[in-house]
Amino acid sequence: MVARLVLVLGDQLSHDLSALAKADRSSDIVVMAEVMDEARYVPHHPKKIALVLSAMRHFAQTLRAGGWQVEYTRLDDPDAGKSIVQELLRRAEAHGATEVLATAPGEWRLIKALEEAPLKVTLLPDDRFLSSPEEFSTWAEGRKELRMEYFYREMRRKTGYLMEGGKPAGGKWNYDHDNRKPARPDMLRPAPMQFTPDAITEEVLDLVEARFGDNFGRLRPFRYAVTTAQAKRALDHFSQHLLPGFGDYQDAMLTNDKFLYHSVLSPYLNIGLLNPVDICDRIIEEWQAGRVPINAAEGYIRQVIGWREYVRGLYFHEGPEYTARNHLGHDRDLPPAYWGGKTGMNCLAHAVDQTRQEGYAHHIQRLMVTGNFALLAGVDPAQVHGWYLAVYVDAFEWVEAPNTIGMSQFADGGIIASKPYVSSGNYINKMSDYCAGCAYSVKEKTGENACPFNLLYWGFLHRHRDRFAQNPRMGPIFRTWDKMEDTRKADILSGAARILGDLDAGRAV
């Protein structure tokens, strides 16, 4: 009997993977490969590379213990191919195999590579999600607007999560209005669970340090979970100790608290160590026991079955060219501050430094600090997309691209967001303590000491007035602008032009 190869990618580390479910444990051969093409297609954060490689090695170990034959290629193996396809060809030749079973990858680049491979590759649906791309496209058909909120409601009905008698628990679908409280420093606030690296992880860390030591990001200390057992412990810890405060404070930012009430479970979910059902069941368990308020449970459930499923569906629905979209025609280079360069903006410096240290920043830091500034400054969305894909541990294109191209940069023309997510410095001041330690003044609206967000905000709206003046949600903003005195408008626009000129000249802002 001719053996088949069963491909397991680094973000498919799930024992219920469709390719494994279809395979024959007694005769098929699992292929797992650490390859340079995947490690270098963007300059990944060293922690991201280490997480994936260590989790892969641990997963291969459990597969072997479960009776699977595993052909595993390490990055530093002398015979290692550069790409996934090269590794499949090498293993196929060694075993006389002509057929490959694979679960469909989560990005168009790899799907194309496998479809064009000189082997018979059967791509199976990735059924670890609660909605398939086909279901999303059926939902999207004929709709003028593909808003997440309406998709989320369908997912609530489908799963039954937080539903009572066919209606949303508590009488509302969405409790986001209750989830916008600023947080106070608290030395006793629990933190997400961290793990001590074992021998396998230490070996990976040494390899990553040697091969990718110049990449943006700090490798050590490394405290991420690398097995399903560890990831489930992290889920339990979050559910018991942090989830109760997640709802109220999920949008808050503090200088000396990197995580607040966030779970930091997305890296484990996105590489397959956790699945959405396990997470949601655990959240519902805490809510039903009365230990978690509904705004916290609903807020977290929405991230998992609403937003995560929605952006995946949209990524595949919109096709391979989605990442090239640039609706606003932005073409400025990403400022050096995003790679750790000098800036007087404390919020931007802090978000970037935290990203460098942890490979992590929560959604408001990404959307309303780094994303907001890039959008206001007119940065090329392809460069912003490349940065987010590179620097965050949980970033894989199917989830990162819609969040960046659509939600953050409005480069898709409003498929995801009904208006650009832009704000002045007032929002950041309200939701954080960043402004107190800044070289600029968030209270000043004009002049050299004014917060750049204040100047760039009005500059962006003025620049794109023809696009957004008729937007129902933005009309009041333009009316406020129109009521300003001409001299004040001129000062604001002059200040915005000065900042953009500094960016173009490579000067620190």
C-alpha positions in Angstrom: 0.0 0.0 0.0 1.4 3.4 -1.0 1.6 5.8 1.9 0.0 9.2 1.8 1.5 12.3 3.3 -0.5 14.2 5.9 0.6 17.9 6.1 0.3 19.6 9.4 1.2 23.3 9.4 2.5 25.4 12.3 -0.9 27.0 12.9 -2.8 23.7 12.7 -1.7 22.1 16.0 -5.1 20.5 16.7 -5.7 16.8 17.2 -9.1 17.1 15.6 -7.6 18.6 12.5 -9.6 17.5 9.4 -6.4 16.1 7.7 -5.7 13.9 10.7 -9.3 12.8 11.0 -9.3 11.7 7.3 -5.9 10.0 7.5 -5.0 6.4 8.4 -2.8 6.3 11.5 -1.5 2.8 10.5 -0.2 3.7 7.1 -0.1 7.5 6.5 2.9 9.7 7.3 2.5 13.0 9.0 4.8 15.7 7.6 5.7 18.7 9.7 8.4 21.1 8.6 10.1 24.2 10.0 11.1 26.1 6.8 12.8 29.4 6.1 10.2 30.6 3.6 7.6 30.6 6.5 10.0 32.1 9.0 11.1 34.9 6.7 8.2 36.0 4.4 7.8 38.9 6.9 10.4 39.7 9.6 8.4 37.9 12.4 8.9 38.8 16.0 11.3 36.3 17.6 8.7 35.3 20.2 6.3 34.4 17.4 8.8 32.2 15.6 9.7 30.6 19.0 6.1 30.0 19.9 5.3 28.3 16.6 8.4 26.2 16.4 8.2 25.0 20.1 4.5 24.3 19.8 5.2 22.3 16.6 7.9 20.2 18.3 5.7 19.5 21.3 2.7 18.6 19.0 4.9 16.2 16.9 5.9 14.5 20.2 2.3 13.9 21.2 1.4 12.6 17.7 4.3 10.1 17.9 3.1 9.1 21.4 -0.4 8.5 19.8 0.9 6.1 17.3 1.5 8.4 14.3 4.6 8.1 12.1 5.9 11.7 11.9 8.5 13.0 9.5 9.7 16.2 11.2 12.1 18.7 9.7 13.9 21.2 11.9 15.0 24.6 10.7 18.6 23.8 11.1 18.5 20.3 9.5 21.1 20.2 6.7 18.6 18.6 4.3 15.7 21.0 5.0 14.0 22.5 2.0 13.2 26.2 2.0 9.5 25.8 1.5 6.6 23.6 2.6 6.3 22.3 -1.0 9.9 21.4 -1.2 9.6 19.4 2.1 6.6 17.6 0.7 8.5 16.6 -2.4 11.4 15.5 -0.4 9.3 13.3 1.8 7.2 12.0 -1.1 10.4 10.8 -2.9 11.7 9.1 0.3 8.4 7.2 0.9 7.2 6.7 -2.7 4.1 8.8 -1.9 2.2 10.7 -4.6 -0.8 12.0 -2.6 -1.0 14.6 0.2 -3.8 15.2 2.6 -3.9 18.8 4.0 -6.2 21.0 5.9 -6.6 24.2 3.9 -4.2 26.9 5.0 -5.3 30.2 6.5 -3.8 32.4 3.8 -4.0 32.6 0.0 -0.2 32.5 -0.4 0.0 29.0 1.0 -3.2 27.8 -0.7 -1.7 28.8 -4.1 1.6 27.0 -3.3 -0.1 23.8 -2.4 -2.5 23.9 -5.4 0.4 24.4 -7.7 2.6 21.6 -6.2 3.6 18.8 -8.5 1.7 16.3 -6.3 -1.9 15.3 -5.8 -2.8 17.6 -2.9 -6.3 17.2 -1.4 -7.2 20.3 0.6 -9.8 19.6 3.2 -11.9 22.3 4.9 -10.6 23.7 8.2 -13.6 22.8 10.4 -12.0 24.1 13.6 -14.1 27.2 13.0 -17.8 27.6 13.7 -18.5 29.0 10.3 -17.1 28.0 6.9 -16.1 30.4 4.2 -19.1 29.1 2.2 -21.5 29.9 5.0 -20.1 33.4 5.2 -20.5 33.9 1.5 -24.1 32.7 1.6 -24.8 35.1 4.5 -23.1 37.9 2.6 -24.9 37.3 -0.7 -27.2 40.2 -1.6 -26.3 42.4 1.4 -25.4 46.0 0.9 -23.3 46.1 4.0 -21.4 43.2 5.6 -21.5 44.4 9.2 -20.1 42.2 11.9 -22.9 42.9 14.3 -25.5 41.1 12.1 -23.2 38.2 11.4 -22.5 37.9 15.1 -26.3 37.7 15.8 -26.5 34.8 13.3 -23.6 33.1 15.1 -25.3 33.5 18.4 -28.5 31.9 17.0 -26.5 29.1 15.4 -24.4 28.2 18.5 -27.0 29.0 21.2 -24.4 30.9 23.2 -26.0 33.5 25.5 -29.4 32.8 24.1 -32.6 32.2 26.1 -35.8 31.2 24.4 -34.5 32.3 21.0 -33.7 35.8 22.4 -30.4 37.2 23.6 -29.7 36.7 27.3 -30.3 39.9 29.3 -32.4 41.4 26.5 -29.5 42.8 24.4 -27.2 41.4 21.8 -24.3 43.7 22.6 -23.1 45.2 25.8 -20.2 47.1 24.3 -21.5 50.4 25.7 -20.8 49.1 29.2 -17.2 48.1 28.3 -15.5 51.5 28.0 -14.3 52.3 31.5 -10.8 53.6 32.1 -8.8 51.5 34.6 -6.8 52.5 37.7 -3.4 51.1 38.5 -3.7 48.1 40.8 -0.6 46.2 42.0 -2.7 43.3 43.1 -4.5 42.8 39.7 -3.8 39.2 38.5 -1.9 38.7 35.2 -2.3 36.1 32.5 -0.7 32.8 33.3 3.0 32.5 32.2 5.0 29.3 31.7 8.6 28.4 32.3 10.3 27.0 29.1 11.2 23.3 29.1 14.2 21.7 27.4 12.4 21.7 24.0 11.5 25.3 24.2 15.0 26.3 25.4 16.5 24.6 22.4 14.1 26.5 20.1 15.0 29.8 21.8 18.7 29.2 21.2 17.9 28.5 17.5 15.8 31.5 17.1 18.3 33.7 18.9 21.0 32.5 16.5 19.0 32.8 13.3 16.6 35.7 13.9 18.4 37.7 16.6 18.3 40.9 14.5 14.5 40.8 14.0 12.5 43.5 15.8 11.4 42.1 19.2 12.8 40.7 22.4 13.0 36.9 22.5 13.6 36.4 26.2 12.0 36.1 28.7 9.7 33.7 26.9 6.6 32.8 28.9 4.0 31.6 26.3 2.2 28.2 26.5 3.4 25.7 23.9 1.1 22.8 24.5 -2.7 22.3 24.7 -2.4 21.3 28.4 -0.7 24.6 29.2 -3.1 26.6 27.0 -6.1 25.1 28.8 -4.5 26.1 32.1 -4.2 29.6 30.8 -7.8 29.6 29.8 -8.9 28.4 33.3 -6.8 31.0 34.9 -8.3 33.8 32.8 -11.8 32.6 33.3 -11.5 32.5 37.1 -9.3 35.6 37.8 -9.5 38.1 34.9 -12.8 37.5 33.0 -14.9 39.3 35.6 -13.2 42.6 34.9 -12.7 42.0 31.2 -16.0 43.6 30.1 -15.7 46.9 32.0 -12.0 47.5 31.2 -11.3 45.9 27.9 -10.6 49.2 26.2 -8.4 50.6 29.0 -4.7 51.2 28.7 -2.1 51.7 31.5 1.6 52.5 31.2 2.6 50.0 33.9 0.1 47.2 33.1 0.6 45.5 29.8 -2.3 43.1 30.0 -4.9 44.5 32.4 -7.9 42.0 32.2 -7.0 40.6 28.8 -6.7 36.9 28.3 -3.7 36.7 25.8 -5.3 33.5 24.6 -5.4 34.5 20.9 -2.0 33.1 20.1 -3.1 29.7 21.4 -6.4 29.8 19.6 -4.8 30.9 16.3 -2.2 28.1 16.2 -4.7 25.4 17.3 -3.8 24.7 20.9 -7.3 25.9 21.9 -10.5 25.7 20.0 -13.4 28.2 20.0 -15.9 25.8 21.5 -13.7 25.0 24.5 -13.2 28.7 25.1 -16.8 29.7 24.8 -18.1 26.8 26.9 -15.7 27.9 29.7 -16.9 31.5 29.5 -20.5 30.4 29.6 -19.8 28.1 32.6 -18.5 31.1 34.6 -21.4 33.3 33.6 -24.1 30.7 34.4 -22.5 30.1 37.8 -22.9 33.8 38.5 -19.2 34.5 38.8 -19.0 36.7 35.7 -21.3 39.6 34.7 -23.0 39.4 31.4 -21.2 42.3 29.8 -17.9 40.5 30.4 -19.2 37.1 29.1 -20.8 38.7 26.0 -17.8 40.9 25.3 -15.5 37.9 25.2 -17.9 35.6 23.3 -18.3 38.3 20.7 -14.6 38.4 20.1 -14.5 34.6 19.5 -17.7 33.7 17.6 -18.4 37.1 16.2 -15.3 39.1 15.3 -12.9 36.2 14.7 -15.3 34.2 12.6 -16.4 37.3 10.7 -12.9 38.5 9.7 -12.0 35.0 8.5 -15.1 34.7 6.4 -14.5 38.2 4.9 -10.8 37.4 4.2 -11.8 34.4 2.0 -14.9 36.1 0.6 -12.9 39.1 -0.7 -10.2 37.1 -2.3 -6.4 37.2 -2.6 -6.2 40.9 -3.7 -7.8 42.2 -0.5 -4.4 43.0 1.1 -3.5 45.3 -1.9 -6.5 47.6 -1.4 -5.8 51.3 -0.7 -9.2 53.1 -0.9 -7.8 56.4 0.5 -4.7 56.4 -1.7 -2.3 56.6 1.2 1.4 56.3 0.3 3.5 57.6 3.2 6.2 55.3 4.5 5.7 53.7 7.9 7.6 56.0 10.4 10.7 54.6 12.1 8.9 55.0 15.4 7.1 51.7 14.6 10.4 49.9 14.7 11.6 51.5 17.9 12.7 54.9 16.5 12.6 58.0 18.5 9.2 59.7 19.2 8.0 62.2 21.7 4.5 60.6 21.6 4.3 58.6 24.8 1.3 56.5 23.7 3.0 55.5 20.5 6.3 54.9 22.2 4.7 52.7 24.9 2.6 50.7 22.5 5.6 50.0 20.2 7.9 49.2 23.2 5.3 46.8 24.6 5.1 45.2 21.2 8.8 44.8 21.1 9.0 43.3 24.5 6.0 40.9 24.3 4.9 40.5 20.7 1.6 41.6 22.1 -0.6 44.7 22.4 -4.4 44.6 23.0 -7.0 45.6 20.5 -7.3 49.3 21.5 -3.5 49.8 21.5 -3.5 48.4 18.0 -6.6 50.2 16.7 -6.5 53.5 18.5 -2.8 54.2 18.9 -0.6 52.5 16.3 -3.5 52.1 13.8 -5.0 55.5 14.4 -1.7 57.3 13.9 -0.9 55.4 10.7 -4.3 56.2 9.3 -4.2 59.9 10.2 -0.7 60.2 8.9 -1.7 58.6 5.5 0.7 55.7 5.8 0.6 53.1 3.0 -1.8 50.4 4.3 0.4 47.6 2.7 3.2 48.7 5.0 0.9 48.9 8.0 -0.3 45.4 7.1 3.2 44.1 6.8 4.1 45.5 10.2 1.2 44.0 12.1 1.7 40.7 10.4 5.4 40.7 11.5 5.3 42.0 15.1 2.4 40.3 16.8 2.5 36.7 18.1 -1.1 36.1 17.2 -0.9 37.5 13.7 -1.8 35.2 10.8 -3.0 36.8 7.5 -6.6 35.5 7.6 -7.2 37.4 10.9 -4.6 40.2 10.7 -5.4 41.5 7.2 -9.1 42.3 7.6 -8.3 43.9 11.0 -5.6 46.1 9.5 -6.8 46.7 5.9 -10.4 47.1 6.8 -11.0 47.9 10.4 -7.8 49.9 11.2 -6.9 51.6 7.9 -10.2 51.8 6.1 -8.3 50.7 3.0 -11.2 48.5 1.9 -13.5 51.4 1.5 -15.8 50.6 4.3 -16.6 46.9 3.9 -15.8 46.3 7.6 -16.2 49.7 9.2 -19.0 52.2 8.5 -16.5 55.0 9.1 -12.7 55.4 9.7 -11.6 54.6 13.2 -9.9 58.0 13.8 -9.8 60.1 16.9 -8.0 63.0 18.5 -5.8 62.7 21.6 -8.9 63.1 23.8 -9.9 59.4 23.4 -6.5 58.2 24.3 -6.4 60.5 27.3 -9.8 59.3 28.4 -8.9 55.6 28.2 -5.3 55.7 29.4 -2.7 57.3 31.6 -0.3 57.8 28.6 -0.8 61.5 28.2 0.5 62.5 31.6 4.0 61.4 30.7 4.0 62.8 27.1 6.2 65.5 25.6 3.1 66.9 24.0 0.0 68.4 25.6 -3.3 66.6 24.8 -5.1 69.8 26.0 -3.4 72.0 23.4 -5.1 72.0 20.0 -2.7 74.1 18.0 1.0 75.0 18.2 4.2 73.0 18.4 3.3 71.5 21.8 -0.1 70.3 20.7 -0.7 66.5 20.6 -0.1 65.3 17.1 -3.3 63.3 17.2 -5.2 66.6 17.7 -3.7 68.2 14.6 -3.6 65.2 12.4 -7.2 64.3 13.2 -8.6 67.5 11.7 -6.0 67.4 8.9 -7.3 63.9 7.9 -10.9 65.0 7.9 -10.1 68.1 5.9 -8.1 66.1 3.4 -10.8 63.5 2.9 -13.9 65.7 3.2 -15.3 64.7 -0.2 -15.3 61.1 0.9 -16.8 61.4 4.4 -18.8 64.6 4.7 -22.0 62.8 3.7 -21.4 59.9 6.1 -24.3 59.9 8.6 -22.0 59.1 11.5 -19.5 61.8 10.6 -21.7 64.7 9.7 -21.7 66.2 13.2 -17.9 66.2 13.2 -17.7 68.2 10.0 -20.3 70.6 11.3 -18.0 71.2 14.3 -15.1 71.9 11.9 -17.2 74.3 9.9 -18.1 76.3 13.0 -14.4 76.9 13.8 -12.9 80.3 13.1 -10.9 80.4 9.9 -7.7 81.4 11.7 -8.0 78.4 14.0 -8.6 76.1 11.1 -5.5 77.5 9.4 -3.4 77.0 12.5 -4.6 73.4 12.8 -3.9 72.6 9.1 -0.5 74.3 9.3 0.4 72.2 12.3 -0.8 69.0 10.6 1.3 69.9 7.5 4.3 70.5 9.7 4.0 67.0 11.3 3.6 65.3 8.0 6.6 67.2 6.6 8.6 66.0 9.6 7.5 62.4 8.9 8.5 62.8 5.2 11.9 64.2 6.1 12.5 61.3 8.5 12.4 63.6 11.6 11.1 62.3 14.9 7.6 63.4 15.8 
